[in-house]
């Protein structure tokens, strides 16, 4: 994304009112896969962090868990 990264984007999204999408569920898909990268993504406003290369079944599981839990963090494993 020219001029912006995912962390700054989700921070801007989280500042929006609820009725304008401020609480939209979001998963960070990132090549930055360290524990600190995951922590930064979650603190920025993502509910989950999935590292690349993405394992499709794992990503589908993460999406399904977010749907079941209304988009919130559910304590399940997050890469």
Phi, psi and omega in degrees: 000113181300125175079000181205147174249174183298326180294316179291324178298311183293328175298318178293320178299316182294341177278349179286152174295158180308313184288354177250011176100011184297339180248018180302133177297143182213136176247129175278122173254113190217145172282344177277103193248009180284167180299321179292323177296317178299314180300315179298319180296316180292320178294329180289335178134357175286146176277334182217160177228121179238126183274152175270153356292141184283132172270110186309315179298324179294317179296317178298322177296318179296317179296314180299320179296320179294321179296314180299326185258018178066024177092351182277171175288141184238005178083356177287166181303134176230126178282000000 
